[in-house]
Amino acid sequence: MKTYIILFIVIIAMHVMTLVNTTIFDGQWNGIVLMISNALFLIAAIFFGTEFRARKKA
């Protein structure tokens, strides 16, 4: 799977979580959504870094 597809999926997941939290739960789960969004961002950044480094060596 291409790197940009995975990063796009992560961004979509982050936006959907925020949208669901604000519309359905009226922002009651802000801390949990923020924690999950930060974790997804870190996972995406690490994935991008490893892919970038692997392509740079090749």
PDBQT receptor file of N, H, CA, C and O in Angstrom, charges set to zero:
ATOM      1  N   MET A   1       0.843  -1.172   0.000  1.00  0.00    +0.000 N 
ATOM      2  CA  MET A   1       0.000   0.000   0.000  1.00  0.00    +0.000 C 
ATOM      3  C   MET A   1       0.892   1.241   0.000  1.00  0.00    +0.000 C 
ATOM      4  O   MET A   1       1.910   1.287   0.691  1.00  0.00    +0.000 OA
ATOM      5  N   LYS A   2       0.506   2.220  -0.765  1.00  0.00    +0.000 N 
ATOM      6  H   LYS A   2      -0.321   2.183  -1.326  1.00  0.00    +0.000 HD
ATOM      7  CA  LYS A   2       1.291   3.452  -0.870  1.00  0.00    +0.000 C 
ATOM      8  C   LYS A   2       1.234   4.246   0.429  1.00  0.00    +0.000 C 
ATOM      9  O   LYS A   2       0.262   4.175   1.180  1.00  0.00    +0.000 OA
ATOM     10  N   THR A   3       2.286   4.993   0.670  1.00  0.00    +0.000 N 
ATOM     11  H   THR A   3       3.076   5.051   0.060  1.00  0.00    +0.000 HD
ATOM     12  CA  THR A   3       2.391   5.774   1.897  1.00  0.00    +0.000 C 
ATOM     13  C   THR A   3       1.310   6.841   1.966  1.00  0.00    +0.000 C 
ATOM     14  O   THR A   3       0.716   7.049   3.024  1.00  0.00    +0.000 OA
ATOM     15  N   TYR A   4       1.047   7.512   0.865  1.00  0.00    +0.000 N 
ATOM     16  H   TYR A   4       1.529   7.343   0.005  1.00  0.00    +0.000 HD
ATOM     17  CA  TYR A   4       0.060   8.588   0.894  1.00  0.00    +0.000 C 
ATOM     18  C   TYR A   4      -1.345   8.064   1.159  1.00  0.00    +0.000 C 
ATOM     19  O   TYR A   4      -2.164   8.794   1.716  1.00  0.00    +0.000 OA
ATOM     20  N   ILE A   5      -1.651   6.839   0.785  1.00  0.00    +0.000 N 
ATOM     21  H   ILE A   5      -0.985   6.245   0.333  1.00  0.00    +0.000 HD
ATOM     22  CA  ILE A   5      -2.967   6.265   1.063  1.00  0.00    +0.000 C 
ATOM     23  C   ILE A   5      -3.136   6.038   2.562  1.00  0.00    +0.000 C 
ATOM     24  O   ILE A   5      -4.190   6.340   3.122  1.00  0.00    +0.000 OA
ATOM     25  N   ILE A   6      -2.112   5.513   3.204  1.00  0.00    +0.000 N 
ATOM     26  H   ILE A   6      -1.256   5.268   2.749  1.00  0.00    +0.000 HD
ATOM     27  CA  ILE A   6      -2.171   5.276   4.643  1.00  0.00    +0.000 C 
ATOM     28  C   ILE A   6      -2.290   6.602   5.391  1.00  0.00    +0.000 C 
ATOM     29  O   ILE A   6      -3.082   6.712   6.327  1.00  0.00    +0.000 OA
ATOM     30  N   LEU A   7      -1.513   7.610   4.990  1.00  0.00    +0.000 N 
ATOM     31  H   LEU A   7      -0.869   7.521   4.230  1.00  0.00    +0.000 HD
ATOM     32  CA  LEU A   7      -1.601   8.909   5.636  1.00  0.00    +0.000 C 
ATOM     33  C   LEU A   7      -2.969   9.546   5.422  1.00  0.00    +0.000 C 
ATOM     34  O   LEU A   7      -3.491  10.197   6.327  1.00  0.00    +0.000 OA
ATOM     35  N   PHE A   8      -3.551   9.371   4.257  1.00  0.00    +0.000 N 
ATOM     36  H   PHE A   8      -3.127   8.842   3.522  1.00  0.00    +0.000 HD
ATOM     37  CA  PHE A   8      -4.883   9.899   3.972  1.00  0.00    +0.000 C 
ATOM     38  C   PHE A   8      -5.935   9.203   4.830  1.00  0.00    +0.000 C 
ATOM     39  O   PHE A   8      -6.862   9.854   5.312  1.00  0.00    +0.000 OA
ATOM     40  N   ILE A   9      -5.808   7.902   5.026  1.00  0.00    +0.000 N 
ATOM     41  H   ILE A   9      -5.055   7.373   4.634  1.00  0.00    +0.000 HD
ATOM     42  CA  ILE A   9      -6.731   7.144   5.875  1.00  0.00    +0.000 C 
ATOM     43  C   ILE A   9      -6.635   7.618   7.324  1.00  0.00    +0.000 C 
ATOM     44  O   ILE A   9      -7.652   7.730   8.008  1.00  0.00    +0.000 OA
ATOM     45  N   VAL A  10      -5.429   7.895   7.790  1.00  0.00    +0.000 N 
ATOM     46  H   VAL A  10      -4.603   7.804   7.234  1.00  0.00    +0.000 HD
ATOM     47  CA  VAL A  10      -5.244   8.385   9.157  1.00  0.00    +0.000 C 
ATOM     48  C   VAL A  10      -5.906   9.752   9.318  1.00  0.00    +0.000 C 
ATOM     49  O   VAL A  10      -6.564  10.000  10.328  1.00  0.00    +0.000 OA
ATOM     50  N   ILE A  11      -5.743  10.631   8.350  1.00  0.00    +0.000 N 
ATOM     51  H   ILE A  11      -5.208  10.429   7.530  1.00  0.00    +0.000 HD
ATOM     52  CA  ILE A  11      -6.362  11.957   8.420  1.00  0.00    +0.000 C 
ATOM     53  C   ILE A  11      -7.882  11.843   8.416  1.00  0.00    +0.000 C 
ATOM     54  O   ILE A  11      -8.556  12.548   9.168  1.00  0.00    +0.000 OA
ATOM     55  N   ILE A  12      -8.426  10.970   7.586  1.00  0.00    +0.000 N 
ATOM     56  H   ILE A  12      -7.879  10.398   6.975  1.00  0.00    +0.000 HD
ATOM     57  CA  ILE A  12      -9.874  10.762   7.552  1.00  0.00    +0.000 C 
ATOM     58  C   ILE A  12     -10.369  10.247   8.898  1.00  0.00    +0.000 C 
ATOM     59  O   ILE A  12     -11.400  10.702   9.391  1.00  0.00    +0.000 OA
ATOM     60  N   ALA A  13      -9.648   9.304   9.498  1.00  0.00    +0.000 N 
ATOM     61  H   ALA A  13      -8.810   8.934   9.098  1.00  0.00    +0.000 HD
ATOM     62  CA  ALA A  13     -10.050   8.766  10.800  1.00  0.00    +0.000 C 
ATOM     63  C   ALA A  13     -10.045   9.851  11.864  1.00  0.00    +0.000 C 
ATOM     64  O   ALA A  13     -10.952   9.909  12.695  1.00  0.00    +0.000 OA
ATOM     65  N   MET A  14      -9.040  10.704  11.846  1.00  0.00    +0.000 N 
ATOM     66  H   MET A  14      -8.304  10.657  11.171  1.00  0.00    +0.000 HD
ATOM     67  CA  MET A  14      -8.967  11.785  12.830  1.00  0.00    +0.000 C 
ATOM     68  C   MET A  14     -10.141  12.753  12.667  1.00  0.00    +0.000 C 
ATOM     69  O   MET A  14     -10.733  13.172  13.661  1.00  0.00    +0.000 OA
ATOM     70  N   HIS A  15     -10.478  13.105  11.452  1.00  0.00    +0.000 N 
ATOM     71  H   HIS A  15      -9.997  12.765  10.644  1.00  0.00    +0.000 HD
ATOM     72  CA  HIS A  15     -11.580  14.035  11.221  1.00  0.00    +0.000 C 
ATOM     73  C   HIS A  15     -12.927  13.409  11.562  1.00  0.00    +0.000 C 
ATOM     74  O   HIS A  15     -13.799  14.081  12.113  1.00  0.00    +0.000 OA
ATOM     75  N   VAL A  16     -13.104  12.145  11.242  1.00  0.00    +0.000 N 
ATOM     76  H   VAL A  16     -12.396  11.600  10.794  1.00  0.00    +0.000 HD
ATOM     77  CA  VAL A  16     -14.365  11.476  11.562  1.00  0.00    +0.000 C 
ATOM     78  C   VAL A  16     -14.544  11.372  13.073  1.00  0.00    +0.000 C 
ATOM     79  O   VAL A  16     -15.646  11.577  13.581  1.00  0.00    +0.000 OA
ATOM     80  N   MET A  17     -13.474  11.057  13.791  1.00  0.00    +0.000 N 
ATOM     81  H   MET A  17     -12.579  10.890  13.378  1.00  0.00    +0.000 HD
ATOM     82  CA  MET A  17     -13.571  10.996  15.256  1.00  0.00    +0.000 C 
ATOM     83  C   MET A  17     -13.977  12.344  15.833  1.00  0.00    +0.000 C 
ATOM     84  O   MET A  17     -14.835  12.406  16.713  1.00  0.00    +0.000 OA
ATOM     85  N   THR A  18     -13.376  13.415  15.353  1.00  0.00    +0.000 N 
ATOM     86  H   THR A  18     -12.679  13.365  14.637  1.00  0.00    +0.000 HD
ATOM     87  CA  THR A  18     -13.714  14.742  15.842  1.00  0.00    +0.000 C 
ATOM     88  C   THR A  18     -15.151  15.106  15.493  1.00  0.00    +0.000 C 
ATOM     89  O   THR A  18     -15.866  15.676  16.318  1.00  0.00    +0.000 OA
ATOM     90  N   LEU A  19     -15.576  14.781  14.283  1.00  0.00    +0.000 N 
ATOM     91  H   LEU A  19     -14.996  14.318  13.613  1.00  0.00    +0.000 HD
ATOM     92  CA  LEU A  19     -16.937  15.080  13.858  1.00  0.00    +0.000 C 
ATOM     93  C   LEU A  19     -17.958  14.319  14.694  1.00  0.00    +0.000 C 
ATOM     94  O   LEU A  19     -18.953  14.897  15.131  1.00  0.00    +0.000 OA
ATOM     95  N   VAL A  20     -17.726  13.044  14.918  1.00  0.00    +0.000 N 
ATOM     96  H   VAL A  20     -16.918  12.575  14.563  1.00  0.00    +0.000 HD
ATOM     97  CA  VAL A  20     -18.641  12.234  15.724  1.00  0.00    +0.000 C 
ATOM     98  C   VAL A  20     -18.675  12.734  17.160  1.00  0.00    +0.000 C 
ATOM     99  O   VAL A  20     -19.741  12.781  17.775  1.00  0.00    +0.000 OA
ATOM    100  N   ASN A  21     -17.526  13.106  17.696  1.00  0.00    +0.000 N 
ATOM    101  H   ASN A  21     -16.660  13.068  17.196  1.00  0.00    +0.000 HD
ATOM    102  CA  ASN A  21     -17.465  13.593  19.069  1.00  0.00    +0.000 C 
ATOM    103  C   ASN A  21     -18.264  14.882  19.233  1.00  0.00    +0.000 C 
ATOM    104  O   ASN A  21     -18.975  15.048  20.225  1.00  0.00    +0.000 OA
ATOM    105  N   THR A  22     -18.154  15.782  18.282  1.00  0.00    +0.000 N 
ATOM    106  H   THR A  22     -17.577  15.647  17.477  1.00  0.00    +0.000 HD
ATOM    107  CA  THR A  22     -18.849  17.063  18.439  1.00  0.00    +0.000 C 
ATOM    108  C   THR A  22     -20.333  16.964  18.116  1.00  0.00    +0.000 C 
ATOM    109  O   THR A  22     -21.135  17.669  18.729  1.00  0.00    +0.000 OA
ATOM    110  N   THR A  23     -20.725  16.111  17.170  1.00  0.00    +0.000 N 
ATOM    111  H   THR A  23     -20.074  15.539  16.671  1.00  0.00    +0.000 HD
ATOM    112  CA  THR A  23     -22.130  16.053  16.776  1.00  0.00    +0.000 C 
ATOM    113  C   THR A  23     -22.943  15.085  17.634  1.00  0.00    +0.000 C 
ATOM    114  O   THR A  23     -24.045  15.426  18.065  1.00  0.00    +0.000 OA
ATOM    115  N   ILE A  24     -22.430  13.911  17.884  1.00  0.00    +0.000 N 
ATOM    116  H   ILE A  24     -21.535  13.634  17.534  1.00  0.00    +0.000 HD
ATOM    117  CA  ILE A  24     -23.205  12.908  18.617  1.00  0.00    +0.000 C 
ATOM    118  C   ILE A  24     -23.017  13.033  20.129  1.00  0.00    +0.000 C 
ATOM    119  O   ILE A  24     -23.987  12.986  20.885  1.00  0.00    +0.000 OA
ATOM    120  N   PHE A  25     -21.770  13.192  20.564  1.00  0.00    +0.000 N 
ATOM    121  H   PHE A  25     -20.982  13.230  19.950  1.00  0.00    +0.000 HD
ATOM    122  CA  PHE A  25     -21.483  13.195  21.998  1.00  0.00    +0.000 C 
ATOM    123  C   PHE A  25     -21.370  14.600  22.591  1.00  0.00    +0.000 C 
ATOM    124  O   PHE A  25     -21.058  14.739  23.774  1.00  0.00    +0.000 OA
ATOM    125  N   ASP A  26     -21.615  15.631  21.802  1.00  0.00    +0.000 N 
ATOM    126  H   ASP A  26     -21.868  15.518  20.841  1.00  0.00    +0.000 HD
ATOM    127  CA  ASP A  26     -21.554  17.024  22.248  1.00  0.00    +0.000 C 
ATOM    128  C   ASP A  26     -20.224  17.371  22.917  1.00  0.00    +0.000 C 
ATOM    129  O   ASP A  26     -20.193  18.161  23.861  1.00  0.00    +0.000 OA
ATOM    130  N   GLY A  27     -19.146  16.794  22.443  1.00  0.00    +0.000 N 
ATOM    131  H   GLY A  27     -19.171  16.152  21.677  1.00  0.00    +0.000 HD
ATOM    132  CA  GLY A  27     -17.814  17.118  22.940  1.00  0.00    +0.000 C 
ATOM    133  C   GLY A  27     -17.490  16.555  24.302  1.00  0.00    +0.000 C 
ATOM    134  O   GLY A  27     -16.566  17.039  24.957  1.00  0.00    +0.000 OA
ATOM    135  N   GLN A  28     -18.218  15.550  24.754  1.00  0.00    +0.000 N 
ATOM    136  H   GLN A  28     -18.968  15.157  24.222  1.00  0.00    +0.000 HD
ATOM    137  CA  GLN A  28     -17.974  14.988  26.080  1.00  0.00    +0.000 C 
ATOM    138  C   GLN A  28     -16.710  14.135  26.127  1.00  0.00    +0.000 C 
ATOM    139  O   GLN A  28     -16.148  13.927  27.202  1.00  0.00    +0.000 OA
ATOM    140  N   TRP A  29     -16.267  13.651  25.006  1.00  0.00    +0.000 N 
ATOM    141  H   TRP A  29     -16.724  13.819  24.132  1.00  0.00    +0.000 HD
ATOM    142  CA  TRP A  29     -15.105  12.757  24.964  1.00  0.00    +0.000 C 
ATOM    143  C   TRP A  29     -13.888  13.463  24.378  1.00  0.00    +0.000 C 
ATOM    144  O   TRP A  29     -13.072  12.819  23.718  1.00  0.00    +0.000 OA
ATOM    145  N   ASN A  30     -13.747  14.745  24.597  1.00  0.00    +0.000 N 
ATOM    146  H   ASN A  30     -14.410  15.267  25.134  1.00  0.00    +0.000 HD
ATOM    147  CA  ASN A  30     -12.658  15.511  24.003  1.00  0.00    +0.000 C 
ATOM    148  C   ASN A  30     -11.288  14.950  24.359  1.00  0.00    +0.000 C 
ATOM    149  O   ASN A  30     -10.418  14.862  23.493  1.00  0.00    +0.000 OA
ATOM    150  N   GLY A  31     -11.083  14.573  25.599  1.00  0.00    +0.000 N 
ATOM    151  H   GLY A  31     -11.790  14.644  26.302  1.00  0.00    +0.000 HD
ATOM    152  CA  GLY A  31      -9.785  14.061  26.022  1.00  0.00    +0.000 C 
ATOM    153  C   GLY A  31      -9.426  12.757  25.335  1.00  0.00    +0.000 C 
ATOM    154  O   GLY A  31      -8.287  12.570  24.906  1.00  0.00    +0.000 OA
ATOM    155  N   ILE A  32     -10.386  11.862  25.231  1.00  0.00    +0.000 N 
ATOM    156  H   ILE A  32     -11.311  12.014  25.580  1.00  0.00    +0.000 HD
ATOM    157  CA  ILE A  32     -10.136  10.562  24.600  1.00  0.00    +0.000 C 
ATOM    158  C   ILE A  32      -9.872  10.744  23.111  1.00  0.00    +0.000 C 
ATOM    159  O   ILE A  32      -8.956  10.134  22.561  1.00  0.00    +0.000 OA
ATOM    160  N   VAL A  33     -10.676  11.585  22.458  1.00  0.00    +0.000 N 
ATOM    161  H   VAL A  33     -11.421  12.081  22.905  1.00  0.00    +0.000 HD
ATOM    162  CA  VAL A  33     -10.495  11.827  21.021  1.00  0.00    +0.000 C 
ATOM    163  C   VAL A  33      -9.147  12.489  20.756  1.00  0.00    +0.000 C 
ATOM    164  O   VAL A  33      -8.462  12.149  19.792  1.00  0.00    +0.000 OA
ATOM    165  N   LEU A  34      -8.770  13.434  21.615  1.00  0.00    +0.000 N 
ATOM    166  H   LEU A  34      -9.327  13.710  22.399  1.00  0.00    +0.000 HD
ATOM    167  CA  LEU A  34      -7.474  14.092  21.452  1.00  0.00    +0.000 C 
ATOM    168  C   LEU A  34      -6.330  13.102  21.631  1.00  0.00    +0.000 C 
ATOM    169  O   LEU A  34      -5.354  13.146  20.883  1.00  0.00    +0.000 OA
ATOM    170  N   MET A  35      -6.437  12.206  22.617  1.00  0.00    +0.000 N 
ATOM    171  H   MET A  35      -7.230  12.171  23.225  1.00  0.00    +0.000 HD
ATOM    172  CA  MET A  35      -5.402  11.211  22.848  1.00  0.00    +0.000 C 
ATOM    173  C   MET A  35      -5.274  10.257  21.647  1.00  0.00    +0.000 C 
ATOM    174  O   MET A  35      -4.166   9.949  21.209  1.00  0.00    +0.000 OA
ATOM    175  N   ILE A  36      -6.403   9.802  21.129  1.00  0.00    +0.000 N 
ATOM    176  H   ILE A  36      -7.304  10.053  21.485  1.00  0.00    +0.000 HD
ATOM    177  CA  ILE A  36      -6.374   8.895  19.978  1.00  0.00    +0.000 C 
ATOM    178  C   ILE A  36      -5.849   9.617  18.738  1.00  0.00    +0.000 C 
ATOM    179  O   ILE A  36      -5.093   9.036  17.960  1.00  0.00    +0.000 OA
ATOM    180  N   SER A  37      -6.242  10.875  18.548  1.00  0.00    +0.000 N 
ATOM    181  H   SER A  37      -6.857  11.347  19.180  1.00  0.00    +0.000 HD
ATOM    182  CA  SER A  37      -5.749  11.642  17.400  1.00  0.00    +0.000 C 
ATOM    183  C   SER A  37      -4.236  11.835  17.479  1.00  0.00    +0.000 C 
ATOM    184  O   SER A  37      -3.539  11.728  16.470  1.00  0.00    +0.000 OA
ATOM    185  N   ASN A  38      -3.736  12.118  18.671  1.00  0.00    +0.000 N 
ATOM    186  H   ASN A  38      -4.302  12.204  19.491  1.00  0.00    +0.000 HD
ATOM    187  CA  ASN A  38      -2.291  12.260  18.839  1.00  0.00    +0.000 C 
ATOM    188  C   ASN A  38      -1.570  10.948  18.568  1.00  0.00    +0.000 C 
ATOM    189  O   ASN A  38      -0.511  10.937  17.941  1.00  0.00    +0.000 OA
ATOM    190  N   ALA A  39      -2.137   9.846  19.034  1.00  0.00    +0.000 N 
ATOM    191  H   ALA A  39      -2.997   9.855  19.543  1.00  0.00    +0.000 HD
ATOM    192  CA  ALA A  39      -1.528   8.536  18.782  1.00  0.00    +0.000 C 
ATOM    193  C   ALA A  39      -1.517   8.227  17.287  1.00  0.00    +0.000 C 
ATOM    194  O   ALA A  39      -0.515   7.740  16.762  1.00  0.00    +0.000 OA
ATOM    195  N   LEU A  40      -2.618   8.505  16.603  1.00  0.00    +0.000 N 
ATOM    196  H   LEU A  40      -3.432   8.900  17.029  1.00  0.00    +0.000 HD
ATOM    197  CA  LEU A  40      -2.663   8.278  15.158  1.00  0.00    +0.000 C 
ATOM    198  C   LEU A  40      -1.654   9.150  14.424  1.00  0.00    +0.000 C 
ATOM    199  O   LEU A  40      -1.009   8.696  13.479  1.00  0.00    +0.000 OA
ATOM    200  N   PHE A  41      -1.518  10.398  14.855  1.00  0.00    +0.000 N 
ATOM    201  H   PHE A  41      -2.042  10.767  15.622  1.00  0.00    +0.000 HD
ATOM    202  CA  PHE A  41      -0.540  11.280  14.232  1.00  0.00    +0.000 C 
ATOM    203  C   PHE A  41       0.876  10.748  14.429  1.00  0.00    +0.000 C 
ATOM    204  O   PHE A  41       1.671  10.743  13.489  1.00  0.00    +0.000 OA
ATOM    205  N   LEU A  42       1.197  10.302  15.636  1.00  0.00    +0.000 N 
ATOM    206  H   LEU A  42       0.551  10.306  16.400  1.00  0.00    +0.000 HD
ATOM    207  CA  LEU A  42       2.538   9.766  15.887  1.00  0.00    +0.000 C 
ATOM    208  C   LEU A  42       2.793   8.504  15.074  1.00  0.00    +0.000 C 
ATOM    209  O   LEU A  42       3.885   8.326  14.535  1.00  0.00    +0.000 OA
ATOM    210  N   ILE A  43       1.809   7.636  14.982  1.00  0.00    +0.000 N 
ATOM    211  H   ILE A  43       0.922   7.780  15.420  1.00  0.00    +0.000 HD
ATOM    212  CA  ILE A  43       1.957   6.420  14.175  1.00  0.00    +0.000 C 
ATOM    213  C   ILE A  43       2.186   6.781  12.710  1.00  0.00    +0.000 C 
ATOM    214  O   ILE A  43       3.047   6.196  12.052  1.00  0.00    +0.000 OA
ATOM    215  N   ALA A  44       1.417   7.743  12.198  1.00  0.00    +0.000 N 
ATOM    216  H   ALA A  44       0.718   8.218  12.732  1.00  0.00    +0.000 HD
ATOM    217  CA  ALA A  44       1.578   8.162  10.800  1.00  0.00    +0.000 C 
ATOM    218  C   ALA A  44       2.941   8.810  10.569  1.00  0.00    +0.000 C 
ATOM    219  O   ALA A  44       3.574   8.569   9.541  1.00  0.00    +0.000 OA
ATOM    220  N   ALA A  45       3.396   9.629  11.518  1.00  0.00    +0.000 N 
ATOM    221  H   ALA A  45       2.882   9.825  12.353  1.00  0.00    +0.000 HD
ATOM    222  CA  ALA A  45       4.704  10.274  11.368  1.00  0.00    +0.000 C 
ATOM    223  C   ALA A  45       5.831   9.253  11.396  1.00  0.00    +0.000 C 
ATOM    224  O   ALA A  45       6.782   9.361  10.621  1.00  0.00    +0.000 OA
ATOM    225  N   ILE A  46       5.737   8.264  12.277  1.00  0.00    +0.000 N 
ATOM    226  H   ILE A  46       4.965   8.177  12.907  1.00  0.00    +0.000 HD
ATOM    227  CA  ILE A  46       6.762   7.214  12.337  1.00  0.00    +0.000 C 
ATOM    228  C   ILE A  46       6.742   6.384  11.064  1.00  0.00    +0.000 C 
ATOM    229  O   ILE A  46       7.794   6.049  10.520  1.00  0.00    +0.000 OA
ATOM    230  N   PHE A  47       5.540   6.051  10.585  1.00  0.00    +0.000 N 
ATOM    231  H   PHE A  47       4.686   6.324  11.027  1.00  0.00    +0.000 HD
ATOM    232  CA  PHE A  47       5.429   5.281   9.349  1.00  0.00    +0.000 C 
ATOM    233  C   PHE A  47       6.022   6.050   8.175  1.00  0.00    +0.000 C 
ATOM    234  O   PHE A  47       6.759   5.488   7.364  1.00  0.00    +0.000 OA
ATOM    235  N   PHE A  48       5.700   7.327   8.090  1.00  0.00    +0.000 N 
ATOM    236  H   PHE A  48       5.101   7.783   8.748  1.00  0.00    +0.000 HD
ATOM    237  CA  PHE A  48       6.239   8.150   7.014  1.00  0.00    +0.000 C 
ATOM    238  C   PHE A  48       7.756   8.239   7.111  1.00  0.00    +0.000 C 
ATOM    239  O   PHE A  48       8.447   8.160   6.095  1.00  0.00    +0.000 OA
ATOM    240  N   GLY A  49       8.280   8.403   8.320  1.00  0.00    +0.000 N 
ATOM    241  H   GLY A  49       7.718   8.468   9.145  1.00  0.00    +0.000 HD
ATOM    242  CA  GLY A  49       9.728   8.490   8.500  1.00  0.00    +0.000 C 
ATOM    243  C   GLY A  49      10.444   7.225   8.088  1.00  0.00    +0.000 C 
ATOM    244  O   GLY A  49      11.495   7.289   7.450  1.00  0.00    +0.000 OA
ATOM    245  N   THR A  50       9.893   6.073   8.440  1.00  0.00    +0.000 N 
ATOM    246  H   THR A  50       9.039   6.021   8.958  1.00  0.00    +0.000 HD
ATOM    247  CA  THR A  50      10.535   4.813   8.057  1.00  0.00    +0.000 C 
ATOM    248  C   THR A  50      10.469   4.596   6.550  1.00  0.00    +0.000 C 
ATOM    249  O   THR A  50      11.428   4.119   5.944  1.00  0.00    +0.000 OA
ATOM    250  N   GLU A  51       9.327   4.952   5.942  1.00  0.00    +0.000 N 
ATOM    251  H   GLU A  51       8.548   5.340   6.435  1.00  0.00    +0.000 HD
ATOM    252  CA  GLU A  51       9.212   4.819   4.485  1.00  0.00    +0.000 C 
ATOM    253  C   GLU A  51      10.159   5.786   3.774  1.00  0.00    +0.000 C 
ATOM    254  O   GLU A  51      10.786   5.417   2.782  1.00  0.00    +0.000 OA
ATOM    255  N   PHE A  52      10.265   7.003   4.264  1.00  0.00    +0.000 N 
ATOM    256  H   PHE A  52       9.755   7.303   5.070  1.00  0.00    +0.000 HD
ATOM    257  CA  PHE A  52      11.140   7.994   3.659  1.00  0.00    +0.000 C 
ATOM    258  C   PHE A  52      12.590   7.551   3.748  1.00  0.00    +0.000 C 
ATOM    259  O   PHE A  52      13.345   7.669   2.783  1.00  0.00    +0.000 OA
ATOM    260  N   ARG A  53      12.973   7.043   4.906  1.00  0.00    +0.000 N 
ATOM    261  H   ARG A  53      12.360   6.948   5.690  1.00  0.00    +0.000 HD
ATOM    262  CA  ARG A  53      14.350   6.585   5.094  1.00  0.00    +0.000 C 
ATOM    263  C   ARG A  53      14.650   5.365   4.219  1.00  0.00    +0.000 C 
ATOM    264  O   ARG A  53      15.749   5.249   3.677  1.00  0.00    +0.000 OA
ATOM    265  N   ALA A  54      13.684   4.459   4.081  1.00  0.00    +0.000 N 
ATOM    266  H   ALA A  54      12.791   4.554   4.522  1.00  0.00    +0.000 HD
ATOM    267  CA  ALA A  54      13.875   3.272   3.245  1.00  0.00    +0.000 C 
ATOM    268  C   ALA A  54      14.011   3.664   1.772  1.00  0.00    +0.000 C 
ATOM    269  O   ALA A  54      14.833   3.090   1.058  1.00  0.00    +0.000 OA
ATOM    270  N   ARG A  55      13.231   4.617   1.318  1.00  0.00    +0.000 N 
ATOM    271  H   ARG A  55      12.563   5.083   1.898  1.00  0.00    +0.000 HD
ATOM    272  CA  ARG A  55      13.330   5.049  -0.084  1.00  0.00    +0.000 C 
ATOM    273  C   ARG A  55      14.609   5.840  -0.335  1.00  0.00    +0.000 C 
ATOM    274  O   ARG A  55      15.168   5.797  -1.431  1.00  0.00    +0.000 OA
ATOM    275  N   LYS A  56      15.072   6.564   0.688  1.00  0.00    +0.000 N 
ATOM    276  H   LYS A  56      14.618   6.599   1.578  1.00  0.00    +0.000 HD
ATOM    277  CA  LYS A  56      16.297   7.355   0.533  1.00  0.00    +0.000 C 
ATOM    278  C   LYS A  56      17.516   6.449   0.379  1.00  0.00    +0.000 C 
ATOM    279  O   LYS A  56      18.441   6.768  -0.368  1.00  0.00    +0.000 OA
ATOM    280  N   LYS A  57      17.513   5.314   1.090  1.00  0.00    +0.000 N 
ATOM    281  H   LYS A  57      16.761   5.055   1.696  1.00  0.00    +0.000 HD
ATOM    282  CA  LYS A  57      18.641   4.379   1.007  1.00  0.00    +0.000 C 
ATOM    283  C   LYS A  57      18.661   3.640  -0.322  1.00  0.00    +0.000 C 
ATOM    284  O   LYS A  57      19.729   3.261  -0.804  1.00  0.00    +0.000 OA
ATOM    285  N   ALA A  58      17.493   3.433  -0.919  1.00  0.00    +0.000 N 
ATOM    286  H   ALA A  58      16.626   3.742  -0.527  1.00  0.00    +0.000 HD
ATOM    287  CA  ALA A  58      17.422   2.641  -2.150  1.00  0.00    +0.000 C 
ATOM    288  C   ALA A  58      17.866   3.394  -3.374  1.00  0.00    +0.000 C 
ATOM    289  O   ALA A  58      17.856   2.844  -4.475  1.00  0.00    +0.000 OA
TER     290      ALA A  58
